[in-house]
Amino acid sequence: MTSSVLDRFRGRVAQRVLVKEPLAPYTSFHIGGPAEYFYMPRGEEDLICALRAAKSLGMPATILGNGTNVLISDRGIQGLVVRLVETSLSPVLENGLVLVRAPIPLSVLLNFAMERDLAGLEYLVSIPGTVGGAIYMNAGSFSQAISTHLAYVEVLERDLTYATRRHEDIDFDYRYSEFQEDGAVILGAAFELEHGDGATIRSTAERIRSEKRAKQSWEHPNAGSIFSNPPTTFAGKLIEEAGCKGLQVGQAQVSMKHANFIVNLGGATAQDVVQLMDVVVHRVYARFNIRLSPEIRLLGDFS
């Protein structure tokens, strides 16, 4: 991009575009090359301004939330990377619905619900990331998913127009939402929750948190579960039984604590991780004739 075009772009988004910004610090994996252009909007109007500016300049735009379920290429990401994380906003209870903006951390939504004895989201405890990212991935645990209690989702369509999609009109599946394919940007959502016994809700959340803390690997940077569970079993079980625990490529290692986690021992590259993923996929397939599919999103050029 020429300096004149960059100046035009910066002028449209309040002079806050960063060039060649390293992305590793913005991911839980601590892995990834630079963004060609990087921007953190201050509110939804600012976001729309940035996306319109990028579109008018023919620049691809990538939305990055809290970076907890992604692996970014060592080459980085071309075009504009927009990071959507907002800690100053709070959910609102209105007409029986919990209204929340997409950049809010998922933990803020869960605490809001539990403080008001609202049941239905406690199984999402200890899942990092933002509300928007959780909806995008249809995050969940213990056979539950965030989409279960969604009433509607507010989005910015590919053509940058506003739309509201009702739950029944959205295609959700295991770790899947239609937003992964249609290019819409999630702006906010409404959840329909029921009043429950506060002590039971908090006890359930604490039990799930304790189970996750005991089983999952958080001693080293990671991106959570690497592979989706096959329909009839658990990816971690297959990986462990295929003898993959502790396997290492460079500084990327299959966790000794949870086989469906790959951890960054320090200085791991994206190439280390994808090569290790390939080894795991081949070993599991050779042992069980089951081909694992990635749950994490790979962003950037992995060719």
C-alpha positions in Angstrom: 0.0 0.0 0.0 1.4 3.4 -1.0 1.9 6.0 1.7 -0.8 8.2 0.2 -3.3 5.3 0.4 -2.2 4.5 4.0 -2.7 8.2 4.9 -6.2 8.0 3.4 -7.0 4.9 5.4 -5.6 6.3 8.6 -7.6 9.5 8.1 -10.8 7.5 8.0 -10.1 5.7 11.2 -8.8 8.4 13.4 -5.0 7.8 12.8 -4.9 4.6 14.9 -3.8 2.1 12.3 -0.6 0.2 13.2 1.7 -1.2 10.5 3.4 -4.6 10.7 2.0 -5.1 14.2 3.1 -8.5 15.7 0.1 -10.6 16.4 1.6 -13.2 18.8 0.9 -11.1 21.9 -2.8 -10.9 20.9 -3.2 -14.7 20.9 -3.4 -17.2 23.8 -0.9 -19.4 21.8 1.7 -16.5 21.7 2.3 -17.5 18.1 1.9 -15.6 14.9 3.5 -13.1 12.5 2.6 -9.5 11.9 -0.6 -7.9 10.6 -0.1 -5.9 7.5 -2.4 -3.3 9.1 -3.8 -3.6 12.6 -6.7 -1.6 14.2 -8.6 -1.7 17.5 -11.9 0.2 17.1 -13.5 2.2 19.8 -17.1 1.2 19.5 -19.3 -0.1 16.7 -19.4 3.1 14.7 -15.6 3.1 14.7 -15.6 -0.6 13.6 -17.9 0.1 10.7 -15.8 3.1 9.6 -12.7 0.9 9.5 -14.4 -1.9 7.6 -15.9 0.5 5.1 -12.5 2.2 4.6 -10.9 -1.2 4.0 -13.6 -2.3 1.6 -13.3 1.0 -0.4 -9.5 0.3 -0.7 -10.0 -3.3 -1.8 -8.3 -4.5 1.4 -9.2 -7.8 3.0 -10.3 -7.6 6.7 -9.9 -10.2 9.4 -11.8 -10.0 12.7 -9.8 -11.1 15.7 -11.4 -11.4 19.1 -9.3 -12.4 22.2 -7.2 -14.8 20.1 -8.0 -17.9 22.1 -9.0 -20.4 19.4 -6.7 -19.4 16.6 -3.3 -20.2 15.1 -1.8 -17.4 13.1 0.7 -18.1 10.4 4.3 -17.2 10.9 3.9 -15.0 7.8 1.2 -13.0 9.6 -2.1 -11.8 8.0 -2.4 -9.6 4.9 -4.7 -6.7 4.8 -6.5 -5.3 7.9 -6.7 -7.1 11.2 -9.4 -5.7 13.5 -9.2 -6.7 17.1 -12.6 -6.7 18.9 -12.2 -6.9 22.7 -14.1 -4.5 25.1 -13.9 -4.7 28.8 -15.7 -1.5 29.7 -19.2 -2.6 28.5 -21.6 -4.7 30.6 -24.6 -6.9 29.7 -28.1 -5.6 30.2 -31.2 -7.3 31.4 -34.2 -6.1 29.3 -37.7 -7.6 28.8 -36.5 -10.9 30.1 -33.5 -11.1 27.7 -29.8 -10.7 28.5 -28.4 -8.3 25.9 -24.6 -8.3 25.3 -22.2 -6.9 22.8 -19.9 -9.2 21.0 -16.5 -7.8 22.1 -17.3 -8.4 25.8 -15.3 -11.3 27.5 -17.4 -14.4 27.9 -16.6 -14.4 31.6 -18.3 -11.1 32.1 -21.5 -12.5 30.6 -21.3 -15.6 32.8 -20.7 -13.6 36.0 -23.6 -11.3 35.1 -26.0 -14.2 34.7 -24.9 -16.0 37.8 -25.1 -12.9 39.9 -28.8 -12.7 38.9 -29.5 -16.4 39.4 -30.0 -16.9 35.7 -29.3 -20.5 34.6 -28.2 -21.9 31.3 -24.7 -20.6 30.7 -22.7 -22.0 33.6 -21.3 -24.9 31.5 -19.3 -22.2 29.6 -17.2 -21.4 32.7 -13.5 -21.3 32.1 -13.9 -20.9 28.3 -11.8 -17.9 27.4 -12.5 -15.4 24.6 -15.3 -13.0 23.8 -19.0 -13.5 23.4 -18.7 -12.9 19.7 -16.0 -15.5 19.3 -18.0 -18.0 21.4 -21.0 -17.6 19.1 -18.9 -17.8 16.0 -17.4 -21.1 17.1 -20.6 -22.3 18.9 -18.4 -22.9 21.9 -19.5 -25.2 24.7 -18.6 -28.1 27.0 -20.3 -31.0 28.7 -22.5 -31.6 25.6 -23.9 -28.0 25.9 -23.4 -25.1 23.5 -23.8 -21.4 23.7 -26.3 -21.4 20.8 -28.9 -23.3 23.0 -30.0 -20.1 24.8 -29.6 -17.6 22.0 -32.7 -15.6 21.1 -31.1 -13.6 18.3 -27.8 -12.3 17.0 -27.0 -8.8 15.6 -24.6 -8.8 12.7 -23.0 -6.6 10.2 -23.5 -8.4 6.9 -20.8 -8.8 4.2 -22.2 -5.7 2.5 -21.8 -3.8 5.8 -25.5 -3.5 6.5 -27.1 -4.2 9.8 -29.2 -7.3 10.3 -30.8 -9.3 13.2 -30.9 -13.1 12.8 -33.2 -15.1 15.0 -31.9 -18.3 16.6 -34.2 -20.5 14.5 -32.9 -19.0 11.3 -29.2 -19.5 12.1 -27.4 -22.8 11.2 -25.6 -24.1 14.3 -23.8 -27.4 14.7 -21.0 -28.8 16.9 -18.4 -26.1 17.0 -19.9 -24.6 13.9 -22.0 -21.5 13.0 -22.9 -20.2 9.6 -20.9 -17.0 10.5 -17.8 -19.1 9.7 -18.8 -19.1 6.1 -20.9 -16.1 5.2 -18.5 -13.3 6.3 -20.9 -11.6 8.7 -19.4 -9.8 11.7 -21.2 -10.5 15.0 -22.0 -7.3 16.8 -24.2 -8.5 19.7 -26.6 -11.0 20.9 -29.6 -11.7 23.2 -29.9 -14.7 25.5 -33.0 -16.2 26.9 -32.2 -17.5 30.3 -34.4 -18.9 33.1 -34.2 -18.0 36.8 -32.8 -20.9 38.9 -31.5 -21.6 42.3 -28.4 -19.4 42.7 -26.6 -21.8 45.0 -27.1 -24.7 42.5 -25.9 -22.5 39.5 -22.8 -21.4 41.3 -22.1 -24.9 42.6 -22.4 -26.3 39.0 -20.1 -23.6 37.7 -17.5 -24.3 40.3 -17.6 -28.1 39.7 -17.1 -27.6 36.0 -14.3 -25.1 36.6 -12.5 -27.5 39.0 -12.9 -30.4 36.5 -11.4 -28.3 33.7 -8.6 -27.1 35.9 -7.7 -30.6 36.8 -7.8 -32.0 33.2 -6.7 -29.1 30.9 -3.3 -27.7 30.3 -2.8 -24.1 31.1 0.8 -24.2 32.3 2.0 -23.2 28.9 0.5 -21.0 26.2 -2.1 -22.9 24.1 -5.3 -22.4 22.0 -7.5 -24.9 23.9 -8.7 -28.0 22.1 -6.9 -28.5 18.8 -9.2 -31.0 17.2 -13.0 -31.4 17.2 -14.4 -34.5 18.9 -15.6 -37.2 16.4 -19.3 -38.1 16.7 -18.8 -41.2 18.9 -15.7 -40.5 21.0 -13.3 -37.8 22.3 -10.3 -36.5 20.3 -8.1 -36.5 23.3 -8.8 -40.2 24.0 -7.9 -41.2 20.5 -4.7 -39.0 20.6 -3.6 -40.5 23.9 -4.3 -44.1 22.9 -2.4 -43.5 19.6 0.7 -42.7 21.8 0.9 -39.0 20.9 1.2 -37.5 24.4 4.4 -35.7 24.7 5.2 -35.7 21.0 7.1 -32.6 20.1 8.0 -30.6 16.9 10.3 -27.7 17.7 8.9 -26.0 20.7 5.3 -27.3 20.1 4.3 -30.3 22.2 1.2 -32.5 22.6 0.3 -31.8 26.3 1.2 -34.4 28.8 -1.9 -33.4 30.7 -4.6 -33.3 28.0 -3.8 -34.9 24.7 -6.1 -32.6 22.7 -4.0 -29.6 23.7 -0.8 -28.6 22.0 1.3 -26.3 24.1 3.9 -23.7 23.3 7.0 -24.6 25.4 8.5 -21.2 24.4 9.3 -19.9 21.0 7.1 -22.4 19.1 6.2 -21.4 15.5 3.0 -21.9 13.7 4.9 -24.3 11.4 5.9 -26.4 14.5 2.2 -26.6 15.5 0.8 -27.6 12.0 3.5 -30.2 11.5 2.7 -31.6 14.9 -1.0 -31.6 14.1 -0.2 -33.6 10.9 1.7 -36.2 12.9 -1.2 -36.6 15.3 -3.8 -36.8 12.5 -1.8 -39.5 10.7 -1.1 -41.6 13.9 -4.8 -41.5 14.9 -5.9 -42.4 11.4 -3.4 -45.3 11.3 -4.6 -46.7 14.6 -8.4 -46.0 14.5 -9.2 -45.2 10.8 -10.7 -41.9 12.1 -9.5 -38.6 10.6 -9.4 -35.8 13.1 -10.5 -32.3 12.0 -9.1 -29.1 13.4 -11.2 -27.1 15.9 -8.9 -24.1 15.9 -9.0 -21.6 13.1 -5.9 -21.2 11.0 -5.5 -17.6 10.0 -3.1 -16.3 7.4 -1.0 -18.1 4.7 -0.2 -21.7 5.6 0.7 -22.8 2.0 
